[in-house]
Amino acid sequence: MSDDLGRDSGELSVQLPAQARLSGMKLEAAPGMLQAFFTDGDSRTISANSIATLCGASIRTEMISLEAECHTMPGVIFQAATSYRSGSTQPYKYSGPSLSSENASLVFALRTAGPGELLYLMADSFNFRAVLGPEAGYSTEMNLRTLVRRLAAFAPSAAHDAFVDAIIGHVPLPPPVASLMEFFRTAARA
């Protein structure tokens, strides 16, 4: 997906390479260089000076079930060549309050200078242990915070958004955004 649309239209003004989702990275692969690994198996070396912006967000997801149904299928018990049905064939309908769940996914991106590519990772599926080594823990948010602090120290000239500033300053994260595309639009303008 490669888009280069104008800023006035509200669309993305950076390019998303054919595969921009990061699966891993290696800081200081060479002095001042970051080795980025992508989910398609490709890799690229990026210098610390070419990282223009570090940004991130939490993306809120909400699932609402208006009605929960539970159907039981009739079971079949075989006994002496005669089959007997057991179980209810009537559907059970939940009549209580609507069921809902809310969750937040964390996303982080770095934008490069020059052609302005946006490289991102989804924290839920990123291999923090390969990047952080023994510093990696069992909490996705804590691992992301550690990685962001390392990247901010690695690329000190890169601009930060409110999410990255909150992580560096050890303060609560800003409110979540509505979607991944909203994050891309915001990150493209940063």
Contacts in CASP RR format, 6 or more apart in sequence:
PFRMAT RR
TARGET T0000
AUTHOR 0000-0000-0000
METHOD contacts of the structure
MODEL  1
MSDDLGRDSGELSVQLPAQARLSGMKLEAAPGMLQAFFTDGDSRTISANS
IATLCGASIRTEMISLEAECHTMPGVIFQAATSYRSGSTQPYKYSGPSLS
SENASLVFALRTAGPGELLYLMADSFNFRAVLGPEAGYSTEMNLRTLVRR
LAAFAPSAAHDAFVDAIIGHVPLPPPVASLMEFFRTAARA
1 16 0 8 1.000
1 18 0 8 1.000
1 20 0 8 1.000
2 15 0 8 1.000
2 16 0 8 1.000
2 17 0 8 1.000
2 18 0 8 1.000
3 11 0 8 1.000
3 12 0 8 1.000
3 15 0 8 1.000
3 16 0 8 1.000
4 12 0 8 1.000
4 13 0 8 1.000
4 14 0 8 1.000
4 15 0 8 1.000
5 11 0 8 1.000
5 12 0 8 1.000
5 13 0 8 1.000
6 13 0 8 1.000
7 13 0 8 1.000
7 188 0 8 1.000
7 189 0 8 1.000
10 185 0 8 1.000
11 185 0 8 1.000
12 118 0 8 1.000
12 184 0 8 1.000
12 185 0 8 1.000
12 188 0 8 1.000
13 188 0 8 1.000
13 189 0 8 1.000
14 111 0 8 1.000
14 116 0 8 1.000
14 117 0 8 1.000
14 118 0 8 1.000
14 187 0 8 1.000
14 188 0 8 1.000
15 115 0 8 1.000
15 116 0 8 1.000
15 117 0 8 1.000
15 118 0 8 1.000
16 117 0 8 1.000
16 118 0 8 1.000
16 184 0 8 1.000
17 117 0 8 1.000
17 119 0 8 1.000
18 40 0 8 1.000
19 38 0 8 1.000
19 39 0 8 1.000
19 40 0 8 1.000
19 41 0 8 1.000
19 42 0 8 1.000
20 38 0 8 1.000
20 117 0 8 1.000
20 118 0 8 1.000
20 119 0 8 1.000
20 120 0 8 1.000
21 38 0 8 1.000
21 39 0 8 1.000
21 119 0 8 1.000
21 120 0 8 1.000
21 121 0 8 1.000
21 122 0 8 1.000
22 36 0 8 1.000
22 37 0 8 1.000
22 38 0 8 1.000
22 39 0 8 1.000
22 119 0 8 1.000
22 120 0 8 1.000
22 121 0 8 1.000
22 126 0 8 1.000
23 37 0 8 1.000
23 38 0 8 1.000
23 39 0 8 1.000
23 41 0 8 1.000
23 121 0 8 1.000
23 126 0 8 1.000
23 127 0 8 1.000
24 36 0 8 1.000
24 37 0 8 1.000
24 121 0 8 1.000
24 126 0 8 1.000
24 127 0 8 1.000
24 130 0 8 1.000
24 131 0 8 1.000
25 34 0 8 1.000
25 35 0 8 1.000
25 36 0 8 1.000
25 37 0 8 1.000
25 131 0 8 1.000
26 34 0 8 1.000
26 35 0 8 1.000
26 37 0 8 1.000
26 131 0 8 1.000
27 34 0 8 1.000
27 131 0 8 1.000
27 150 0 8 1.000
27 151 0 8 1.000
27 154 0 8 1.000
28 34 0 8 1.000
28 154 0 8 1.000
29 35 0 8 1.000
29 45 0 8 1.000
30 45 0 8 1.000
32 47 0 8 1.000
32 48 0 8 1.000
32 154 0 8 1.000
33 45 0 8 1.000
33 46 0 8 1.000
33 47 0 8 1.000
33 48 0 8 1.000
34 45 0 8 1.000
34 46 0 8 1.000
34 47 0 8 1.000
34 48 0 8 1.000
34 51 0 8 1.000
34 154 0 8 1.000
35 43 0 8 1.000
35 44 0 8 1.000
35 45 0 8 1.000
35 46 0 8 1.000
36 43 0 8 1.000
36 44 0 8 1.000
36 45 0 8 1.000
36 46 0 8 1.000
36 119 0 8 1.000
37 43 0 8 1.000
38 44 0 8 1.000
46 110 0 8 1.000
46 112 0 8 1.000
46 119 0 8 1.000
48 154 0 8 1.000
48 155 0 8 1.000
48 156 0 8 1.000
48 157 0 8 1.000
49 113 0 8 1.000
49 155 0 8 1.000
49 157 0 8 1.000
50 112 0 8 1.000
50 113 0 8 1.000
50 114 0 8 1.000
51 110 0 8 1.000
51 111 0 8 1.000
51 112 0 8 1.000
51 113 0 8 1.000
51 151 0 8 1.000
51 154 0 8 1.000
51 155 0 8 1.000
51 157 0 8 1.000
51 158 0 8 1.000
52 111 0 8 1.000
52 112 0 8 1.000
52 113 0 8 1.000
52 114 0 8 1.000
52 116 0 8 1.000
52 158 0 8 1.000
52 159 0 8 1.000
53 110 0 8 1.000
53 111 0 8 1.000
53 158 0 8 1.000
53 159 0 8 1.000
53 160 0 8 1.000
53 161 0 8 1.000
53 187 0 8 1.000
53 190 0 8 1.000
54 108 0 8 1.000
54 109 0 8 1.000
54 110 0 8 1.000
54 148 0 8 1.000
54 151 0 8 1.000
54 152 0 8 1.000
54 155 0 8 1.000
54 158 0 8 1.000
54 159 0 8 1.000
54 160 0 8 1.000
54 161 0 8 1.000
54 164 0 8 1.000
55 108 0 8 1.000
55 109 0 8 1.000
55 110 0 8 1.000
55 111 0 8 1.000
55 160 0 8 1.000
55 161 0 8 1.000
55 163 0 8 1.000
55 164 0 8 1.000
55 186 0 8 1.000
55 187 0 8 1.000
55 190 0 8 1.000
56 106 0 8 1.000
56 107 0 8 1.000
56 108 0 8 1.000
56 109 0 8 1.000
56 148 0 8 1.000
56 161 0 8 1.000
56 163 0 8 1.000
56 164 0 8 1.000
56 183 0 8 1.000
56 187 0 8 1.000
57 106 0 8 1.000
57 107 0 8 1.000
57 163 0 8 1.000
57 174 0 8 1.000
57 176 0 8 1.000
57 177 0 8 1.000
57 183 0 8 1.000
57 186 0 8 1.000
58 104 0 8 1.000
58 105 0 8 1.000
58 106 0 8 1.000
58 107 0 8 1.000
58 163 0 8 1.000
58 173 0 8 1.000
58 176 0 8 1.000
58 177 0 8 1.000
59 104 0 8 1.000
59 105 0 8 1.000
59 106 0 8 1.000
59 107 0 8 1.000
59 176 0 8 1.000
59 177 0 8 1.000
59 178 0 8 1.000
59 179 0 8 1.000
59 180 0 8 1.000
59 183 0 8 1.000
60 102 0 8 1.000
60 103 0 8 1.000
60 104 0 8 1.000
60 176 0 8 1.000
60 177 0 8 1.000
60 178 0 8 1.000
61 102 0 8 1.000
61 103 0 8 1.000
61 104 0 8 1.000
61 105 0 8 1.000
62 100 0 8 1.000
62 101 0 8 1.000
62 102 0 8 1.000
62 103 0 8 1.000
63 100 0 8 1.000
63 101 0 8 1.000
63 102 0 8 1.000
63 103 0 8 1.000
64 98 0 8 1.000
64 99 0 8 1.000
64 100 0 8 1.000
65 98 0 8 1.000
65 99 0 8 1.000
65 100 0 8 1.000
66 98 0 8 1.000
67 93 0 8 1.000
67 94 0 8 1.000
67 98 0 8 1.000
68 93 0 8 1.000
68 94 0 8 1.000
68 99 0 8 1.000
69 91 0 8 1.000
69 92 0 8 1.000
69 93 0 8 1.000
69 94 0 8 1.000
70 91 0 8 1.000
70 92 0 8 1.000
70 94 0 8 1.000
71 91 0 8 1.000
71 92 0 8 1.000
72 87 0 8 1.000
72 88 0 8 1.000
72 89 0 8 1.000
72 92 0 8 1.000
74 85 0 8 1.000
74 86 0 8 1.000
74 87 0 8 1.000
74 88 0 8 1.000
74 89 0 8 1.000
75 85 0 8 1.000
75 86 0 8 1.000
75 87 0 8 1.000
76 83 0 8 1.000
76 84 0 8 1.000
76 85 0 8 1.000
76 86 0 8 1.000
77 83 0 8 1.000
77 84 0 8 1.000
77 85 0 8 1.000
77 86 0 8 1.000
104 176 0 8 1.000
105 122 0 8 1.000
105 123 0 8 1.000
105 124 0 8 1.000
106 122 0 8 1.000
106 123 0 8 1.000
106 124 0 8 1.000
106 140 0 8 1.000
106 141 0 8 1.000
106 144 0 8 1.000
107 120 0 8 1.000
107 121 0 8 1.000
107 122 0 8 1.000
107 123 0 8 1.000
107 180 0 8 1.000
107 183 0 8 1.000
108 120 0 8 1.000
108 121 0 8 1.000
108 123 0 8 1.000
108 144 0 8 1.000
108 147 0 8 1.000
108 148 0 8 1.000
108 163 0 8 1.000
109 118 0 8 1.000
109 119 0 8 1.000
109 120 0 8 1.000
109 121 0 8 1.000
109 183 0 8 1.000
109 184 0 8 1.000
109 187 0 8 1.000
110 118 0 8 1.000
110 119 0 8 1.000
110 120 0 8 1.000
110 151 0 8 1.000
110 155 0 8 1.000
110 158 0 8 1.000
111 117 0 8 1.000
111 118 0 8 1.000
111 119 0 8 1.000
111 187 0 8 1.000
111 188 0 8 1.000
111 190 0 8 1.000
112 119 0 8 1.000
118 184 0 8 1.000
118 187 0 8 1.000
118 188 0 8 1.000
120 184 0 8 1.000
120 187 0 8 1.000
123 140 0 8 1.000
123 141 0 8 1.000
123 143 0 8 1.000
123 144 0 8 1.000
124 140 0 8 1.000
126 144 0 8 1.000
128 136 0 8 1.000
128 137 0 8 1.000
128 140 0 8 1.000
128 143 0 8 1.000
128 144 0 8 1.000
128 146 0 8 1.000
128 147 0 8 1.000
129 136 0 8 1.000
129 137 0 8 1.000
131 147 0 8 1.000
132 143 0 8 1.000
132 146 0 8 1.000
132 147 0 8 1.000
132 150 0 8 1.000
135 146 0 8 1.000
136 143 0 8 1.000
136 146 0 8 1.000
137 143 0 8 1.000
144 167 0 8 1.000
145 167 0 8 1.000
148 164 0 8 1.000
148 167 0 8 1.000
148 168 0 8 1.000
149 167 0 8 1.000
149 168 0 8 1.000
151 158 0 8 1.000
152 158 0 8 1.000
152 160 0 8 1.000
152 164 0 8 1.000
152 167 0 8 1.000
152 168 0 8 1.000
159 190 0 8 1.000
160 168 0 8 1.000
161 186 0 8 1.000
161 187 0 8 1.000
161 190 0 8 1.000
162 174 0 8 1.000
163 173 0 8 1.000
163 174 0 8 1.000
166 172 0 8 1.000
166 173 0 8 1.000
166 174 0 8 1.000
167 173 0 8 1.000
177 183 0 8 1.000
177 186 0 8 1.000
END
